[in-house]
Amino acid sequence: MRKVLQLLIVIGGILAGMPAGAVDQGKLPVTFDASTGFAFDSNANLSSTKRSVNRYQEDGTVGMYKQQANVGYNLSLTKELGTLFQYSYYQEFHFRLSSVDVLSHNFTLTPTWNIRGNSGQIVSLFNFNYMDVGSSKYKTAYTVNPTYFQMLTKKLMVEIGWRFERSYYTAPVTIPEDNRTAHTYGANFGLYYFINDARSALFSLRAVPSWNVASGSNFNGASYSYIAGTQFPIIKDLLFQANFTFTHAPYYNTWVNASVPTGQQYLYHYPKRQDYLLEGAIYATYQFYKGFYGQLQFL
């Protein structure tokens, strides 16, 4: 499990010129939030120029600076139907690995429809993402993710949704099998149990299956993620959150190695790839002033 310690300062409250914390953000016509912080990876392994390309050495802690901002506009069409327009960007600056710096832009439209006496809600997300890695264009993607949430009791909620993404990778590929441009189909299922009436404390279990149909056979595969999470307030202004994810990602085809000369792949045996990933994250968020938060993360 990767060990990443992050310190984020989350800045909010610049909401249509209103006093921070004065009103519910979901009811504001204009919303804004931003955050900045640092992350330190204590388990980084980088390829060494002094060794064979097939060997790695521990290179110690790798640091990065992160920043993000989001601006949105709420449009209430009826009492039950509304929509949120959002633009957000996210950026990473790595202290020593500038070739993997990230710049990501997202344009999102999210219609929301309250049904069944407000006990149910349909949230349909439509997103366009544009991403650069290093100084080069890397990926564009279009995503649709409608999800239905329904309160079964006062404390139990269920989530059912499906997802489709069309992604285009513009990073150079050495062989056709490494082309990651794809159609991705997925679903999301969740069960949430709220501990208190304010719904600030909860336990959740989610399953997120996904199937990737890529242009290159190396990336044809599936992933099955199972997520357990919780959050609860420790004191009035301190919120604790944790989640743990287990993912099984089988690939459908035998891997083709780009470093092997064309026509000689038959001399090498590569089994079908099977990935098993275990990820965990712990967050502590403290509101030190209305609309301004500090967050410590351990991933």
Buried (B, 14 or more C-beta within 10 A) or exposed (E): EEEBBBBBBBBBBBBEEBEBBEEEBEEBEBBBBBBBBBBBBEEBEEEEEEEEEEEEEEBEEBBBBBBBBBBBBBEEEEEEBBBBEBEBBBBBBBEEBEEEBBBBBBEBEBBBBBEEEEBBBBBBBBBEBBBBBBEEBBBBBEBEBBBBBBBEEEBEBBBEBBBEBEBBBBBEBEBEBBBBBBEBBBBBBBBBBBBEEEEEBBBBEBBBBBBBEBBBBBBBBBBBBBBBBBBBBEEEEEBBBBBBBBBBBEBBBBBBBEEBEEEEBEEEEEEEBEEEEEBBBEBBBBBEEEBBBBBBBEB
